[in-house]
Amino acid sequence: MEWNRGFGRVKEERKSSSFFKIFHSADLSSESMRAIPYDFMKNVSKEDFSHKMVIRTQWGISWEVDISKNPRFYYMQKSGWNQFVTDNALGANEFVTFTHKGLMCFNVNIYRKSGKEIVLPHATTPFSKLSF
């Protein structure tokens, strides 16, 4: 039953720390859009922290993103973040969850403004030619 598999995945991921981003800004590359929530970062252990994070989609494509810190918060560097946004054709009113799997590796789930989860790469990305 499809619902049970999805529920099992959500239940398992609840054991991990996570945060989300709502793509509402006209400038998706702004520092505030790239910010990692303070409450999330304060729960990342020193052993798990790295100045690089890996963002991985359900279809197995990953992006390495450098992390920097200003006086107020940690944030993702533009180059890796912008590549992730562009490759996934992300835009306004979309929703992305980041689930920490350890050692600054994150599984992401992407939802369109309709609420439907994206489970395959966007048709116009180079990754859409992958076989599944």
C-alpha positions in Angstrom: 0.0 0.0 0.0 1.5 3.3 -1.2 0.3 5.3 1.8 2.1 3.0 4.3 5.4 3.4 2.6 5.2 7.2 2.6 4.1 7.2 6.2 7.0 4.9 7.1 9.4 7.3 5.4 8.0 10.3 7.2 8.1 8.5 10.5 11.7 7.5 10.0 12.7 11.0 8.9 11.1 12.5 12.1 14.0 10.9 14.0 16.3 13.4 12.2 16.4 17.2 12.5 15.0 19.1 9.6 14.1 22.6 8.4 12.2 24.0 5.5 12.3 26.8 3.0 9.3 28.5 1.4 10.2 30.0 -1.9 8.3 33.3 -1.7 11.0 35.9 -2.4 11.6 37.5 -5.7 15.3 37.0 -5.0 15.8 33.3 -4.3 19.5 33.8 -3.9 19.2 36.4 -1.1 21.2 35.8 2.1 18.0 35.5 4.1 16.7 32.9 1.7 19.9 30.9 2.0 19.9 31.2 5.8 19.9 28.0 7.9 17.7 28.4 11.0 19.5 29.2 14.2 17.4 26.6 16.2 18.5 24.0 13.7 22.2 24.8 13.8 22.4 24.9 17.6 21.3 21.3 17.6 24.0 20.1 15.2 26.9 18.6 17.1 30.5 19.6 16.6 31.2 16.1 15.2 28.4 16.5 12.6 29.3 20.1 11.6 31.2 20.9 8.4 31.5 24.1 6.4 30.1 22.1 3.5 26.7 20.5 3.2 25.4 18.0 0.7 21.9 18.4 -0.6 20.5 15.2 -2.1 17.1 14.7 -3.9 15.0 11.6 -4.0 16.2 10.8 -7.5 19.9 10.7 -6.3 21.3 13.9 -7.6 23.5 15.8 -5.0 24.8 19.4 -4.7 27.7 20.4 -2.5 27.1 23.8 -0.9 29.6 25.7 1.2 28.4 27.2 4.5 29.4 30.5 5.9 28.5 32.5 9.0 27.8 36.1 9.5 27.4 37.6 13.0 23.8 36.4 13.2 23.4 33.1 11.4 24.8 30.4 9.1 23.9 30.5 5.5 24.5 28.6 2.3 26.9 30.1 -0.2 25.4 31.4 -3.5 27.2 29.2 -6.0 26.0 25.9 -4.7 22.6 27.1 -3.6 21.9 28.8 -7.0 23.0 25.7 -8.8 20.5 23.6 -6.7 17.7 26.2 -7.4 18.4 26.3 -11.1 18.8 22.6 -11.7 15.5 22.0 -10.0 13.7 24.9 -11.7 12.6 26.2 -8.3 10.4 29.3 -8.2 7.9 31.3 -6.1 5.5 29.5 -3.8 7.4 26.2 -3.7 8.3 24.4 -0.5 11.5 22.4 0.2 12.3 20.4 3.3 15.9 19.6 4.4 16.3 16.5 6.6 19.7 16.2 8.2 21.1 12.6 7.9 24.4 13.4 9.7 27.7 14.9 8.7 25.9 17.9 7.1 24.2 15.6 4.5 20.6 16.5 3.8 17.8 14.8 2.0 15.5 17.2 0.3 11.8 16.9 -0.6 10.5 19.5 -3.1 6.8 20.5 -3.3 5.2 22.6 -6.0 2.7 25.4 -5.0 -0.1 22.9 -5.6 1.2 20.9 -2.7 2.3 17.9 -4.9 5.7 16.5 -4.1 8.2 16.3 -6.9 9.7 12.8 -7.2 11.5 13.0 -10.5 13.9 15.7 -11.9 12.4 18.6 -13.7 12.0 17.9 -17.4 14.3 20.7 -18.6 17.3 19.8 -16.4 20.2 17.8 -17.6 19.3 15.2 -15.0 15.9 14.5 -16.6 17.6 12.2 -19.1 18.7 9.8 -16.3 17.0 6.4 -16.4 15.1 5.3 -13.3 
